[in-house]
Structure formats: C-alpha cells, structure tokens
Amino acid sequence: MNTWHGIGNITKDLELRHTQSGKATCSFTLAINHGFGDKKQTDYINCVAWDKAAESLCQYMSKGKKVGVTGRIQTRSYEAQDGSRRYVTEIVCSEIEFLSPMGEKPEGSLRDGLNDAPHQRTDGLGTGDFEPLDDEQMPF
C-alpha cells in the first residue's frame, strides 16, 4: 500500500504549467507543522498535481492557503547539469481538498500555527468574540 495523507499550508504562489503533450501540472510544497512549544517543527513536503486537480488548485489556492492532500509517494531521478544523478521524492496527488475558504487571507505566517487573535464565528450564528469557559462552567 502506498498512500499518503497530509494537511498543510502552500508555501509559495502556484504556477500552472503544461507538458509538451498539453497535460496540466502544478508542483507545490506543503508546510506541515507538528509538535508544540519549543519542540515545534515544520516539515516541507513536495507535491505534484495533474490535469483538472492542477488547474483547480492554481485557480483557487495561493500561498498560505491550507489544503488536504491524499496521494502516493514517488521517487524519481534525473541527471543534473553537472552530470550527477539527483533524486526527488514527492507526493503525486490523487485528491486535494481546499481547507481555506476562497477569498480568506491566511492568518499568521506558515510557521506560526495558531493565531492569537480572538476567535470569531463566520457562520452568522454568534455575536462576535469567543469567550473561554472555566472547568466549573462545563455542563459535563
């Protein structure tokens, strides 16, 4: 089984390219945070999307937007200009889910993780700022 799942932020603006045969492709990197506090780290995962997925990704997503990716891990090699053999490991996307609403600007930098700004509801059900509850106020 060769299946990879990840959620992260796109690290730079996307560029749609086409192969000589006209097939659409988009290579991008996901920044995925893990750990907490002083042990917080970021992994950078190379990904490639093809055809309609590449076109949609480039049309609706940009730097800093959060996406969920499912795909397979692929390692390929090529010969560099200096004659040495180079290897690239990347995720070939089979599914991409847009997790940032279109038109929303990303909060904080890619490495910040959670934003310290007050939480606000955008579904029209709340009146504004979120107020945390003490343990004694919890109904269970």
A tleap script that builds the chain and sets N, CA, C and O, in Angstrom:
source leaprc.protein.ff14SB
mol = sequence {
  NMET ASN THR TRP HIE GLY ILE GLY ASN ILE
  THR LYS ASP LEU GLU LEU ARG HIE THR GLN
  SER GLY LYS ALA THR CYS SER PHE THR LEU
  ALA ILE ASN HIE GLY PHE GLY ASP LYS LYS
  GLN THR ASP TYR ILE ASN CYS VAL ALA TRP
  ASP LYS ALA ALA GLU SER LEU CYS GLN TYR
  MET SER LYS GLY LYS LYS VAL GLY VAL THR
  GLY ARG ILE GLN THR ARG SER TYR GLU ALA
  GLN ASP GLY SER ARG ARG TYR VAL THR GLU
  ILE VAL CYS SER GLU ILE GLU PHE LEU SER
  PRO MET GLY GLU LYS PRO GLU GLY SER LEU
  ARG ASP GLY LEU ASN ASP ALA PRO HIE GLN
  ARG THR ASP GLY LEU GLY THR GLY ASP PHE
  GLU PRO LEU ASP ASP GLU GLN MET PRO CPHE
}
set mol.1.N position { 0.846 -1.160 0.000 }
set mol.1.CA position { 0.000 0.000 0.000 }
set mol.1.C position { 0.900 1.234 0.000 }
set mol.1.O position { 1.846 1.310 0.784 }
set mol.2.N position { 0.620 2.182 -0.855 }
set mol.2.CA position { 1.395 3.416 -0.962 }
set mol.2.C position { 0.417 4.580 -0.950 }
set mol.2.O position { 0.060 5.104 -2.005 }
set mol.3.N position { -0.014 4.985 0.231 }
set mol.3.CA position { -0.979 6.081 0.373 }
set mol.3.C position { -0.464 7.058 1.408 }
set mol.3.O position { -0.020 6.652 2.482 }
set mol.4.N position { -0.520 8.343 1.095 }
set mol.4.CA position { -0.072 9.393 1.999 }
set mol.4.C position { -1.196 10.401 2.162 }
set mol.4.O position { -1.865 10.752 1.190 }
set mol.5.N position { -1.411 10.876 3.401 }
set mol.5.CA position { -2.399 11.906 3.694 }
set mol.5.C position { -1.693 13.008 4.469 }
set mol.5.O position { -0.883 12.721 5.350 }
set mol.6.N position { -1.986 14.256 4.155 }
set mol.6.CA position { -1.403 15.356 4.904 }
set mol.6.C position { -2.218 16.623 4.753 }
set mol.6.O position { -2.903 16.826 3.750 }
set mol.7.N position { -2.132 17.478 5.774 }
set mol.7.CA position { -2.769 18.790 5.749 }
set mol.7.C position { -1.693 19.814 6.036 }
set mol.7.O position { -0.954 19.689 7.013 }
set mol.8.N position { -1.602 20.823 5.194 }
set mol.8.CA position { -0.587 21.854 5.397 }
set mol.8.C position { -0.914 23.108 4.622 }
set mol.8.O position { -1.954 23.217 3.972 }
set mol.9.N position { 0.016 24.064 4.710 }
set mol.9.CA position { -0.130 25.343 4.024 }
set mol.9.C position { 0.779 25.371 2.803 }
set mol.9.O position { 1.910 24.887 2.844 }
set mol.10.N position { 0.273 25.940 1.725 }
set mol.10.CA position { 1.057 26.097 0.493 }
set mol.10.C position { 2.128 27.151 0.743 }
set mol.10.O position { 1.821 28.230 1.248 }
set mol.11.N position { 3.384 26.854 0.396 }
set mol.11.CA position { 4.496 27.725 0.761 }
set mol.11.C position { 4.774 28.863 -0.210 }
set mol.11.O position { 5.420 29.838 0.174 }
set mol.12.N position { 4.312 28.777 -1.449 }
set mol.12.CA position { 4.524 29.878 -2.396 }
set mol.12.C position { 3.407 29.886 -3.424 }
set mol.12.O position { 2.690 28.897 -3.577 }
set mol.13.N position { 3.256 31.008 -4.133 }
set mol.13.CA position { 2.212 31.096 -5.142 }
set mol.13.C position { 2.403 30.018 -6.201 }
set mol.13.O position { 3.527 29.657 -6.550 }
set mol.14.N position { 1.297 29.522 -6.695 }
set mol.14.CA position { 1.300 28.382 -7.607 }
set mol.14.C position { 1.413 28.827 -9.061 }
set mol.14.O position { 0.958 29.907 -9.436 }
set mol.15.N position { 2.022 27.978 -9.860 }
set mol.15.CA position { 2.172 28.247 -11.287 }
set mol.15.C position { 1.721 27.023 -12.073 }
set mol.15.O position { 2.248 25.924 -11.897 }
set mol.16.N position { 0.736 27.233 -12.943 }
set mol.16.CA position { 0.249 26.148 -13.792 }
set mol.16.C position { 1.171 26.022 -14.992 }
set mol.16.O position { 1.450 27.011 -15.670 }
set mol.17.N position { 1.640 24.821 -15.256 }
set mol.17.CA position { 2.485 24.551 -16.422 }
set mol.17.C position { 1.829 23.463 -17.245 }
set mol.17.O position { 0.895 22.805 -16.784 }
set mol.18.N position { 2.309 23.273 -18.448 }
set mol.18.CA position { 1.783 22.230 -19.330 }
set mol.18.C position { 2.947 21.443 -19.920 }
set mol.18.O position { 3.988 22.007 -20.258 }
set mol.19.N position { 2.755 20.134 -20.038 }
set mol.19.CA position { 3.759 19.295 -20.675 }
set mol.19.C position { 3.713 19.543 -22.184 }
set mol.19.O position { 2.842 20.264 -22.670 }
set mol.20.N position { 4.639 18.953 -22.914 }
set mol.20.CA position { 4.658 19.101 -24.373 }
set mol.20.C position { 3.391 18.552 -25.007 }
set mol.20.O position { 2.978 19.005 -26.074 }
set mol.21.N position { 2.771 17.571 -24.345 }
set mol.21.CA position { 1.534 16.994 -24.881 }
set mol.21.C position { 0.288 17.784 -24.441 }
set mol.21.O position { -0.831 17.430 -24.812 }
set mol.22.N position { 0.483 18.858 -23.647 }
set mol.22.CA position { -0.636 19.694 -23.237 }
set mol.22.C position { -1.260 19.343 -21.904 }
set mol.22.O position { -2.276 19.929 -21.532 }
set mol.23.N position { -0.679 18.405 -21.176 }
set mol.23.CA position { -1.215 17.981 -19.879 }
set mol.23.C position { -0.848 19.026 -18.814 }
set mol.23.O position { 0.315 19.411 -18.694 }
set mol.24.N position { -1.859 19.488 -18.031 }
set mol.24.CA position { -1.638 20.490 -16.991 }
set mol.24.C position { -0.961 19.865 -15.785 }
set mol.24.O position { -1.272 18.735 -15.408 }
set mol.25.N position { -0.029 20.604 -15.174 }
set mol.25.CA position { 0.657 20.142 -13.971 }
set mol.25.C position { 1.000 21.329 -13.082 }
set mol.25.O position { 1.194 22.448 -13.557 }
set mol.26.N position { 1.070 21.065 -11.798 }
set mol.26.CA position { 1.419 22.090 -10.819 }
set mol.26.C position { 2.215 21.433 -9.702 }
set mol.26.O position { 1.714 20.535 -9.026 }
set mol.27.N position { 3.447 21.873 -9.505 }
set mol.27.CA position { 4.269 21.394 -8.390 }
set mol.27.C position { 4.186 22.419 -7.271 }
set mol.27.O position { 4.221 23.624 -7.520 }
set mol.28.N position { 4.074 21.935 -6.026 }
set mol.28.CA position { 3.986 22.845 -4.889 }
set mol.28.C position { 4.554 22.161 -3.660 }
set mol.28.O position { 4.773 20.950 -3.652 }
set mol.29.N position { 4.789 22.946 -2.632 }
set mol.29.CA position { 5.314 22.434 -1.377 }
set mol.29.C position { 4.340 22.758 -0.259 }
set mol.29.O position { 3.838 23.878 -0.161 }
set mol.30.N position { 4.074 21.756 0.593 }
set mol.30.CA position { 3.236 21.947 1.771 }
set mol.30.C position { 4.124 22.085 3.002 }
set mol.30.O position { 5.064 21.313 3.190 }
set mol.31.N position { 3.814 23.085 3.846 }
set mol.31.CA position { 4.462 23.228 5.142 }
set mol.31.C position { 3.529 22.595 6.166 }
set mol.31.O position { 2.386 23.025 6.320 }
set mol.32.N position { 4.014 21.580 6.861 }
set mol.32.CA position { 3.199 20.848 7.835 }
set mol.32.C position { 3.864 20.968 9.202 }
set mol.32.O position { 4.982 20.495 9.409 }
set mol.33.N position { 3.156 21.609 10.130 }
set mol.33.CA position { 3.670 21.811 11.485 }
set mol.33.C position { 3.350 20.609 12.362 }
set mol.33.O position { 2.304 19.979 12.209 }
set mol.34.N position { 4.259 20.297 13.280 }
set mol.34.CA position { 3.999 19.274 14.290 }
set mol.34.C position { 4.791 19.622 15.543 }
set mol.34.O position { 5.783 20.349 15.482 }
set mol.35.N position { 4.346 19.099 16.670 }
set mol.35.CA position { 4.968 19.399 17.943 }
set mol.35.C position { 4.388 20.671 18.552 }
set mol.35.O position { 3.586 21.363 17.924 }
set mol.36.N position { 4.799 20.968 19.772 }
set mol.36.CA position { 4.291 22.125 20.489 }
set mol.36.C position { 5.440 22.858 21.168 }
set mol.36.O position { 6.483 22.273 21.459 }
set mol.37.N position { 5.232 24.145 21.416 }
set mol.37.CA position { 6.199 24.947 22.161 }
set mol.37.C position { 7.575 24.946 21.544 }
set mol.37.O position { 7.733 25.187 20.347 }
set mol.38.N position { 8.585 24.668 22.378 }
set mol.38.CA position { 9.971 24.668 21.914 }
set mol.38.C position { 10.280 23.505 20.980 }
set mol.38.O position { 11.282 23.534 20.264 }
set mol.39.N position { 9.429 22.482 20.981 }
set mol.39.CA position { 9.650 21.294 20.144 }
set mol.39.C position { 8.882 21.366 18.832 }
set mol.39.O position { 8.802 20.375 18.106 }
set mol.40.N position { 8.315 22.530 18.519 }
set mol.40.CA position { 7.545 22.697 17.292 }
set mol.40.C position { 8.492 22.686 16.084 }
set mol.40.O position { 9.519 23.364 16.074 }
set mol.41.N position { 8.121 21.907 15.077 }
set mol.41.CA position { 8.921 21.805 13.855 }
set mol.41.C position { 8.015 21.875 12.644 }
set mol.41.O position { 6.807 21.662 12.747 }
set mol.42.N position { 8.596 22.170 11.505 }
set mol.42.CA position { 7.859 22.212 10.252 }
set mol.42.C position { 8.539 21.307 9.243 }
set mol.42.O position { 9.750 21.390 9.038 }
set mol.43.N position { 7.753 20.441 8.611 }
set mol.43.CA position { 8.244 19.614 7.508 }
set mol.43.C position { 7.756 20.232 6.210 }
set mol.43.O position { 6.647 20.762 6.151 }
set mol.44.N position { 8.567 20.168 5.184 }
set mol.44.CA position { 8.215 20.689 3.866 }
set mol.44.C position { 8.107 19.507 2.914 }
set mol.44.O position { 9.090 18.814 2.653 }
set mol.45.N position { 6.907 19.284 2.399 }
set mol.45.CA position { 6.611 18.121 1.574 }
set mol.45.C position { 6.357 18.558 0.134 }
set mol.45.O position { 5.453 19.354 -0.123 }
set mol.46.N position { 7.151 18.040 -0.805 }
set mol.46.CA position { 6.962 18.353 -2.228 }
set mol.46.C position { 5.796 17.550 -2.771 }
set mol.46.O position { 5.681 16.353 -2.505 }
set mol.47.N position { 4.927 18.207 -3.534 }
set mol.47.CA position { 3.741 17.568 -4.106 }
set mol.47.C position { 3.620 17.967 -5.577 }
set mol.47.O position { 4.147 18.995 -6.001 }
set mol.48.N position { 2.925 17.142 -6.337 }
set mol.48.CA position { 2.630 17.461 -7.734 }
set mol.48.C position { 1.190 17.043 -8.036 }
set mol.48.O position { 0.757 15.944 -7.690 }
set mol.49.N position { 0.467 17.945 -8.689 }
set mol.49.CA position { -0.911 17.671 -9.110 }
set mol.49.C position { -0.964 17.701 -10.633 }
set mol.49.O position { -0.168 18.383 -11.279 }
set mol.50.N position { -1.906 16.958 -11.195 }
set mol.50.CA position { -2.035 16.849 -12.646 }
set mol.50.C position { -3.462 17.155 -13.091 }
set mol.50.O position { -4.405 17.074 -12.304 }
set mol.51.N position { -3.600 17.502 -14.352 }
set mol.51.CA position { -4.888 17.670 -15.038 }
set mol.51.C position { -5.816 18.650 -14.318 }
set mol.51.O position { -5.392 19.746 -13.950 }
set mol.52.N position { -7.082 18.262 -14.114 }
set mol.52.CA position { -8.087 19.157 -13.515 }
set mol.52.C position { -7.700 19.575 -12.098 }
set mol.52.O position { -7.937 20.716 -11.701 }
set mol.53.N position { -7.103 18.653 -11.332 }
set mol.53.CA position { -6.685 18.997 -9.972 }
set mol.53.C position { -5.660 20.132 -9.993 }
set mol.53.O position { -5.726 21.043 -9.168 }
set mol.54.N position { -4.724 20.080 -10.925 }
set mol.54.CA position { -3.716 21.136 -11.051 }
set mol.54.C position { -4.365 22.456 -11.452 }
set mol.54.O position { -4.026 23.506 -10.907 }
set mol.55.N position { -5.293 22.407 -12.396 }
set mol.55.CA position { -5.971 23.621 -12.850 }
set mol.55.C position { -6.777 24.262 -11.726 }
set mol.55.O position { -6.709 25.475 -11.529 }
set mol.56.N position { -7.543 23.455 -10.986 }
set mol.56.CA position { -8.360 23.981 -9.879 }
set mol.56.C position { -7.479 24.532 -8.765 }
set mol.56.O position { -7.763 25.595 -8.213 }
set mol.57.N position { -6.427 23.822 -8.440 }
set mol.57.CA position { -5.516 24.260 -7.388 }
set mol.57.C position { -4.934 25.631 -7.715 }
set mol.57.O position { -4.918 26.518 -6.862 }
set mol.58.N position { -4.459 25.808 -8.936 }
set mol.58.CA position { -3.865 27.081 -9.342 }
set mol.58.C position { -4.903 28.196 -9.448 }
set mol.58.O position { -4.580 29.363 -9.228 }
set mol.59.N position { -6.125 27.855 -9.778 }
set mol.59.CA position { -7.179 28.858 -9.923 }
set mol.59.C position { -7.663 29.381 -8.576 }
set mol.59.O position { -7.904 30.579 -8.434 }
set mol.60.N position { -7.808 28.502 -7.584 }
set mol.60.CA position { -8.457 28.879 -6.331 }
set mol.60.C position { -7.537 29.013 -5.120 }
set mol.60.O position { -7.923 29.653 -4.141 }
set mol.61.N position { -6.355 28.444 -5.147 }
set mol.61.CA position { -5.471 28.471 -3.987 }
set mol.61.C position { -4.236 29.321 -4.262 }
set mol.61.O position { -3.879 29.556 -5.416 }
set mol.62.N position { -3.588 29.779 -3.193 }
set mol.62.CA position { -2.382 30.591 -3.302 }
set mol.62.C position { -1.537 30.393 -2.049 }
set mol.62.O position { -1.895 29.612 -1.167 }
set mol.63.N position { -0.435 31.090 -1.977 }
set mol.63.CA position { 0.494 30.999 -0.860 }
set mol.63.C position { -0.243 31.191 0.471 }
set mol.63.O position { -1.044 32.113 0.623 }
set mol.64.N position { 0.043 30.309 1.424 }
set mol.64.CA position { -0.527 30.408 2.755 }
set mol.64.C position { -1.843 29.688 2.947 }
set mol.64.O position { -2.262 29.484 4.087 }
set mol.65.N position { -2.515 29.292 1.869 }
set mol.65.CA position { -3.804 28.602 1.985 }
set mol.65.C position { -3.585 27.174 2.460 }
set mol.65.O position { -2.574 26.547 2.143 }
set mol.66.N position { -4.548 26.668 3.225 }
set mol.66.CA position { -4.475 25.321 3.787 }
set mol.66.C position { -5.192 24.338 2.866 }
set mol.66.O position { -6.319 24.584 2.434 }
set mol.67.N position { -4.525 23.222 2.571 }
set mol.67.CA position { -5.110 22.156 1.755 }
set mol.67.C position { -4.843 20.801 2.391 }
set mol.67.O position { -3.857 20.610 3.102 }
set mol.68.N position { -5.740 19.871 2.120 }
set mol.68.CA position { -5.555 18.477 2.489 }
set mol.68.C position { -5.211 17.699 1.231 }
set mol.68.O position { -5.846 17.874 0.191 }
set mol.69.N position { -4.219 16.849 1.326 }
set mol.69.CA position { -3.742 16.107 0.150 }
set mol.69.C position { -3.737 14.615 0.453 }
set mol.69.O position { -3.301 14.184 1.520 }
set mol.70.N position { -4.226 13.840 -0.498 }
set mol.70.CA position { -4.077 12.389 -0.490 }
set mol.70.C position { -3.364 12.022 -1.777 }
set mol.70.O position { -3.685 12.545 -2.844 }
set mol.71.N position { -2.411 11.135 -1.678 }
set mol.71.CA position { -1.680 10.730 -2.875 }
set mol.71.C position { -0.731 9.585 -2.582 }
set mol.71.O position { -0.805 8.942 -1.535 }
set mol.72.N position { 0.156 9.347 -3.523 }
set mol.72.CA position { 1.142 8.277 -3.359 }
set mol.72.C position { 2.539 8.886 -3.369 }
set mol.72.O position { 2.782 9.902 -4.020 }
set mol.73.N position { 3.437 8.260 -2.649 }
set mol.73.CA position { 4.819 8.715 -2.597 }
set mol.73.C position { 5.546 8.171 -3.818 }
set mol.73.O position { 5.452 6.987 -4.142 }
set mol.74.N position { 6.272 9.059 -4.485 }
set mol.74.CA position { 7.020 8.670 -5.690 }
set mol.74.C position { 8.439 9.209 -5.576 }
set mol.74.O position { 8.643 10.353 -5.171 }
set mol.75.N position { 9.403 8.398 -5.928 }
set mol.75.CA position { 10.789 8.842 -6.024 }
set mol.75.C position { 11.215 8.708 -7.468 }
set mol.75.O position { 11.058 7.652 -8.080 }
set mol.76.N position { 11.750 9.780 -8.005 }
set mol.76.CA position { 12.234 9.770 -9.384 }
set mol.76.C position { 13.642 10.340 -9.397 }
set mol.76.O position { 14.068 10.984 -8.439 }
set mol.77.N position { 14.357 10.101 -10.477 }
set mol.77.CA position { 15.720 10.613 -10.572 }
set mol.77.C position { 15.905 11.323 -11.908 }
set mol.77.O position { 15.186 11.080 -12.878 }
set mol.78.N position { 16.891 12.206 -11.918 }
set mol.78.CA position { 17.242 12.906 -13.147 }
set mol.78.C position { 18.730 13.238 -13.093 }
set mol.78.O position { 19.356 13.190 -12.035 }
set mol.79.N position { 19.280 13.576 -14.258 }
set mol.79.CA position { 20.684 13.939 -14.320 }
set mol.79.C position { 20.803 15.457 -14.259 }
set mol.79.O position { 20.222 16.168 -15.079 }
set mol.80.N position { 21.562 15.947 -13.277 }
set mol.80.CA position { 21.754 17.388 -13.096 }
set mol.80.C position { 22.713 17.920 -14.155 }
set mol.80.O position { 23.351 17.152 -14.875 }
set mol.81.N position { 22.804 19.250 -14.240 }
set mol.81.CA position { 23.674 19.882 -15.232 }
set mol.81.C position { 25.142 19.528 -15.025 }
set mol.81.O position { 25.919 19.506 -15.979 }
set mol.82.N position { 25.521 19.249 -13.774 }
set mol.82.CA position { 26.917 18.885 -13.505 }
set mol.82.C position { 27.194 17.401 -13.752 }
set mol.82.O position { 28.303 16.929 -13.498 }
set mol.83.N position { 26.198 16.663 -14.244 }
set mol.83.CA position { 26.367 15.259 -14.582 }
set mol.83.C position { 26.044 14.292 -13.459 }
set mol.83.O position { 26.059 13.078 -13.665 }
set mol.84.N position { 25.752 14.811 -12.271 }
set mol.84.CA position { 25.434 13.927 -11.150 }
set mol.84.C position { 23.965 13.499 -11.206 }
set mol.84.O position { 23.126 14.178 -11.799 }
set mol.85.N position { 23.680 12.369 -10.581 }
set mol.85.CA position { 22.319 11.833 -10.527 }
set mol.85.C position { 21.632 12.418 -9.301 }
set mol.85.O position { 22.164 12.311 -8.195 }
set mol.86.N position { 20.458 13.036 -9.469 }
set mol.86.CA position { 19.675 13.628 -8.377 }
set mol.86.C position { 18.383 12.848 -8.202 }
set mol.86.O position { 17.797 12.358 -9.168 }
set mol.87.N position { 17.954 12.743 -6.960 }
set mol.87.CA position { 16.718 12.030 -6.637 }
set mol.87.C position { 15.731 12.994 -5.999 }
set mol.87.O position { 16.113 13.849 -5.200 }
set mol.88.N position { 14.453 12.851 -6.359 }
set mol.88.CA position { 13.383 13.688 -5.828 }
set mol.88.C position { 12.283 12.764 -5.313 }
set mol.88.O position { 11.820 11.874 -6.027 }
set mol.89.N position { 11.871 12.986 -4.068 }
set mol.89.CA position { 10.739 12.269 -3.508 }
set mol.89.C position { 9.601 13.259 -3.375 }
set mol.89.O position { 9.779 14.338 -2.809 }
set mol.90.N position { 8.428 12.903 -3.892 }
set mol.90.CA position { 7.288 13.817 -3.895 }
set mol.90.C position { 5.996 13.028 -3.762 }
set mol.90.O position { 5.970 11.811 -3.945 }
set mol.91.N position { 4.926 13.744 -3.442 }
set mol.91.CA position { 3.600 13.162 -3.356 }
set mol.91.C position { 2.883 13.447 -4.671 }
set mol.91.O position { 2.749 14.607 -5.061 }
set mol.92.N position { 2.425 12.411 -5.354 }
set mol.92.CA position { 1.610 12.568 -6.560 }
set mol.92.C position { 0.158 12.582 -6.083 }
set mol.92.O position { -0.370 11.564 -5.635 }
set mol.93.N position { -0.478 13.751 -6.184 }
set mol.93.CA position { -1.806 13.958 -5.599 }
set mol.93.C position { -2.894 13.207 -6.362 }
set mol.93.O position { -2.973 13.281 -7.589 }
set mol.94.N position { -3.722 12.489 -5.624 }
set mol.94.CA position { -4.906 11.872 -6.212 }
set mol.94.C position { -6.160 12.630 -5.769 }
set mol.94.O position { -7.163 12.637 -6.482 }
set mol.95.N position { -6.108 13.267 -4.600 }
set mol.95.CA position { -7.210 14.085 -4.096 }
set mol.95.C position { -6.637 15.312 -3.406 }
set mol.95.O position { -5.641 15.221 -2.688 }
set mol.96.N position { -7.271 16.466 -3.624 }
set mol.96.CA position { -6.893 17.701 -2.951 }
set mol.96.C position { -8.165 18.342 -2.429 }
set mol.96.O position { -9.121 18.551 -3.175 }
set mol.97.N position { -8.165 18.654 -1.132 }
set mol.97.CA position { -9.324 19.311 -0.536 }
set mol.97.C position { -8.914 20.708 -0.081 }
set mol.97.O position { -7.942 20.869 0.657 }
set mol.98.N position { -9.661 21.713 -0.527 }
set mol.98.CA position { -9.385 23.094 -0.164 }
set mol.98.C position { -9.937 23.346 1.236 }
set mol.98.O position { -11.149 23.262 1.439 }
set mol.99.N position { -9.080 23.650 2.199 }
set mol.99.CA position { -9.494 23.829 3.578 }
set mol.99.C position { -9.575 25.297 3.985 }
set mol.99.O position { -10.157 25.611 5.023 }
set mol.100.N position { -9.011 26.192 3.198 }
set mol.100.CA position { -9.147 27.631 3.432 }
set mol.100.C position { -10.256 28.139 2.524 }
set mol.100.O position { -10.241 27.868 1.323 }
set mol.101.N position { -11.217 28.872 3.078 }
set mol.101.CA position { -12.269 29.428 2.216 }
set mol.101.C position { -11.672 30.355 1.159 }
set mol.101.O position { -10.684 31.044 1.416 }
set mol.102.N position { -12.266 30.369 -0.013 }
set mol.102.CA position { -11.785 31.256 -1.071 }
set mol.102.C position { -11.996 32.695 -0.635 }
set mol.102.O position { -13.042 33.030 -0.080 }
set mol.103.N position { -11.018 33.539 -0.879 }
set mol.103.CA position { -11.106 34.943 -0.527 }
set mol.103.C position { -10.608 35.241 0.873 }
set mol.103.O position { -10.453 36.411 1.222 }
set mol.104.N position { -10.347 34.217 1.696 }
set mol.104.CA position { -9.839 34.442 3.051 }
set mol.104.C position { -8.332 34.582 3.006 }
set mol.104.O position { -7.649 33.795 2.350 }
set mol.105.N position { -7.812 35.577 3.697 }
set mol.105.CA position { -6.366 35.736 3.784 }
set mol.105.C position { -5.858 34.849 4.910 }
set mol.105.O position { -6.504 34.750 5.954 }
set mol.106.N position { -4.705 34.197 4.716 }
set mol.106.CA position { -4.189 33.330 5.769 }
set mol.106.C position { -3.812 34.142 6.998 }
set mol.106.O position { -3.318 35.264 6.882 }
set mol.107.N position { -4.047 33.574 8.173 }
set mol.107.CA position { -3.723 34.260 9.415 }
set mol.107.C position { -2.349 33.828 9.870 }
set mol.107.O position { -2.061 32.633 9.932 }
set mol.108.N position { -1.487 34.797 10.192 }
set mol.108.CA position { -0.155 34.492 10.683 }
set mol.108.C position { 0.731 33.955 9.571 }
set mol.108.O position { 0.302 33.840 8.423 }
set mol.109.N position { 1.952 33.633 9.914 }
set mol.109.CA position { 2.853 33.083 8.916 }
set mol.109.C position { 2.684 31.573 8.868 }
set mol.109.O position { 1.947 30.995 9.666 }
set mol.110.N position { 3.368 30.942 7.933 }
set mol.110.CA position { 3.267 29.497 7.781 }
set mol.110.C position { 3.808 28.770 9.002 }
set mol.110.O position { 3.415 27.632 9.258 }
set mol.111.N position { 4.689 29.391 9.753 }
set mol.111.CA position { 5.304 28.728 10.896 }
set mol.111.C position { 4.603 29.078 12.204 }
set mol.111.O position { 4.903 28.473 13.233 }
set mol.112.N position { 3.674 30.040 12.196 }
set mol.112.CA position { 3.043 30.483 13.429 }
set mol.112.C position { 2.081 29.463 14.005 }
set mol.112.O position { 1.908 29.409 15.223 }
set mol.113.N position { 1.458 28.665 13.181 }
set mol.113.CA position { 0.456 27.727 13.666 }
set mol.113.C position { -0.814 28.465 14.024 }
set mol.113.O position { -1.451 29.040 13.142 }
set mol.114.N position { -1.203 28.471 15.285 }
set mol.114.CA position { -2.442 29.114 15.699 }
set mol.114.C position { -2.238 30.607 15.852 }
set mol.114.O position { -1.180 31.057 16.293 }
set mol.115.N position { -3.244 31.367 15.490 }
set mol.115.CA position { -3.209 32.813 15.606 }
set mol.115.C position { -3.729 33.213 16.981 }
set mol.115.O position { -4.641 32.576 17.507 }
set mol.116.N position { -3.156 34.269 17.569 }
set mol.116.CA position { -3.578 34.736 18.887 }
set mol.116.C position { -4.778 35.671 18.828 }
set mol.116.O position { -5.249 36.117 19.875 }
set mol.117.N position { -5.284 35.981 17.646 }
set mol.117.CA position { -6.438 36.879 17.525 }
set mol.117.C position { -7.670 36.218 18.122 }
set mol.117.O position { -7.753 34.990 18.147 }
set mol.118.N position { -8.644 37.013 18.611 }
set mol.118.CA position { -9.857 36.399 19.165 }
set mol.118.C position { -10.595 35.607 18.100 }
set mol.118.O position { -10.607 35.978 16.927 }
set mol.119.N position { -11.213 34.506 18.526 }
set mol.119.CA position { -11.961 33.659 17.610 }
set mol.119.C position { -13.299 34.298 17.305 }
set mol.119.O position { -13.986 34.772 18.210 }
set mol.120.N position { -13.675 34.312 16.034 }
set mol.120.CA position { -14.961 34.855 15.640 }
set mol.120.C position { -15.677 33.860 14.767 }
set mol.120.O position { -15.059 33.161 13.964 }
set mol.121.N position { -16.993 33.799 14.927 }
set mol.121.CA position { -17.808 32.917 14.095 }
set mol.121.C position { -18.077 33.625 12.781 }
set mol.121.O position { -18.338 34.827 12.739 }
set mol.122.N position { -18.006 32.856 11.722 }
set mol.122.CA position { -18.290 33.423 10.406 }
set mol.122.C position { -19.558 32.830 9.816 }
set mol.122.O position { -19.883 33.079 8.655 }
set mol.123.N position { -20.282 32.039 10.618 }
set mol.123.CA position { -21.484 31.399 10.102 }
set mol.123.C position { -22.753 32.180 10.416 }
set mol.123.O position { -23.850 31.719 10.101 }
set mol.124.N position { -22.626 33.361 11.034 }
set mol.124.CA position { -23.785 34.186 11.327 }
set mol.124.C position { -24.534 33.764 12.573 }
set mol.124.O position { -25.569 34.354 12.882 }
set mol.125.N position { -24.048 32.754 13.313 }
set mol.125.CA position { -24.762 32.271 14.491 }
set mol.125.C position { -24.307 32.952 15.776 }
set mol.125.O position { -25.054 32.982 16.754 }
set mol.126.N position { -23.103 33.495 15.789 }
set mol.126.CA position { -22.577 34.108 17.003 }
set mol.126.C position { -22.613 35.621 16.925 }
set mol.126.O position { -22.925 36.200 15.884 }
set mol.127.N position { -22.292 36.246 18.036 }
set mol.127.CA position { -22.320 37.705 18.078 }
set mol.127.C position { -20.941 38.305 18.002 }
set mol.127.O position { -20.821 39.530 18.011 }
set mol.128.N position { -19.898 37.515 17.929 }
set mol.128.CA position { -18.564 38.099 17.834 }
set mol.128.C position { -17.519 37.250 18.511 }
set mol.128.O position { -17.312 36.097 18.132 }
set mol.129.N position { -16.847 37.813 19.522 }
set mol.129.CA position { -15.710 37.157 20.157 }
set mol.129.C position { -16.118 35.918 20.940 }
set mol.129.O position { -17.208 35.857 21.510 }
set mol.130.N position { -15.248 34.954 20.957 }
set mol.130.CA position { -15.435 33.716 21.702 }
set mol.130.C position { -14.880 33.925 23.104 }
set mol.130.O position { -13.774 34.444 23.258 }
set mol.131.N position { -15.628 33.531 24.124 }
set mol.131.CA position { -15.156 33.641 25.494 }
set mol.131.C position { -14.956 32.240 26.056 }
set mol.131.O position { -15.900 31.451 26.090 }
set mol.132.N position { -13.729 31.915 26.503 }
set mol.132.CA position { -13.476 30.573 27.030 }
set mol.132.C position { -14.216 30.345 28.350 }
set mol.132.O position { -14.464 31.286 29.104 }
set mol.133.N position { -14.567 29.076 28.621 }
set mol.133.CA position { -15.253 28.683 29.847 }
set mol.133.C position { -14.258 28.089 30.835 }
set mol.133.O position { -13.278 27.455 30.444 }
set mol.134.N position { -14.526 28.307 32.145 }
set mol.134.CA position { -13.757 27.631 33.180 }
set mol.134.C position { -14.273 26.205 33.282 }
set mol.134.O position { -15.354 25.892 32.783 }
set mol.135.N position { -13.489 25.331 33.937 }
set mol.135.CA position { -13.883 23.946 34.117 }
set mol.135.C position { -15.194 23.839 34.890 }
set mol.135.O position { -15.990 22.935 34.636 }
set mol.136.N position { -15.425 24.749 35.823 }
set mol.136.CA position { -16.654 24.710 36.633 }
set mol.136.C position { -17.890 25.042 35.798 }
set mol.136.O position { -18.998 24.651 36.165 }
set mol.137.N position { -17.725 25.745 34.697 }
set mol.137.CA position { -18.852 26.137 33.854 }
set mol.137.C position { -19.247 25.060 32.849 }
set mol.137.O position { -20.284 25.173 32.196 }
set mol.138.N position { -18.441 24.034 32.721 }
set mol.138.CA position { -18.721 22.972 31.768 }
set mol.138.C position { -19.903 22.119 32.255 }
set mol.138.O position { -19.954 21.790 33.440 }
set mol.139.N position { -20.837 21.758 31.396 }
set mol.139.CA position { -22.021 21.006 31.814 }
set mol.139.C position { -21.756 19.511 32.040 }
set mol.139.O position { -22.672 18.798 32.449 }
set mol.140.N position { -20.561 19.021 31.793 }
set mol.140.CA position { -20.289 17.594 31.971 }
set mol.140.C position { -19.001 17.387 32.717 }
set mol.140.O position { -18.606 16.247 32.962 }
savepdb mol mol.pdb
quit
